[in-house]
């Protein structure tokens, strides 16, 4: 039986990646956590979603947009 060097045979699962951790204050006023996970979104349209490591509060931040220089 040949060896599948690329690992693309049916039944093999891709290894799970741990979400990125960032040093950011939680938006929940009752939480004192300074660490959040960034939740990857399928459509990368300038919106980042974060979740607190301690209380699991989730919120979004919109980045980008147009600037009027005139």
C-alpha positions, -999 to +999 in steps of 0.1 A: +000+000+000+015+034-010+020+061+016+000+093+011+027+120+018+002+149+014-023+135+039-053+141+017-069+106+019-105+105+032-108+101+069-078+122+079-088+153+098-067+185+096-051+194+129-070+220+149-053+254+152-057+273+185-073+307+180-049+337+182-047+353+217-044+391+220-037+414+250-069+434+250-092+444+278-126+427+280-156+449+271-177+434+300-176+460+328-176+433+355-146+414+341-110+423+347-095+400+320-067+414+298-067+385+273-090+376+244-092+351+215-097+364+180-125+344+163-117+339+126-146+349+103-152+333+069-157+366+051-128+389+059-145+423+053-128+444+079-147+430+109-128+413+137-146+393+164-131+388+198-141+366+228-129+370+264-108+342+278-123+345+313-160+354+309-166+344+272-182+378+263-181+382+225-179+415+206-169+428+171-147+456+160-150+471+125-118+483+108-112+502+076-135+524+056-132+555+036-115+588+045-125+622+031-093+642+026-109+670+008 
